């Protein structure tokens, strides 16, 4: 995924499924300068991490 698409997903009104290593995650914030995103696992909202945007996949 690229940083622009991550920002679009974050701002979207509808739910767009995103996975990291096959695990569904929510995008919490986008750092355009660092090309990073803060995410949390859908199953564990307390498990937040900052990762490279390339680690995310949009599920169609």
Secondary structure as GFF3:
##gff-version 3
##sequence-region A 1 60
A	DSSP	alpha_helix	3	11	.	.	.	ID=ss1
A	DSSP	beta_strand	18	20	.	.	.	ID=ss2
A	DSSP	beta_strand	23	31	.	.	.	ID=ss3
A	DSSP	beta_strand	36	41	.	.	.	ID=ss4
A	DSSP	beta_strand	44	52	.	.	.	ID=ss5
A	DSSP	three_ten_helix	53	55	.	.	.	ID=ss6
A	DSSP	beta_strand	56	58	.	.	.	ID=ss7
###
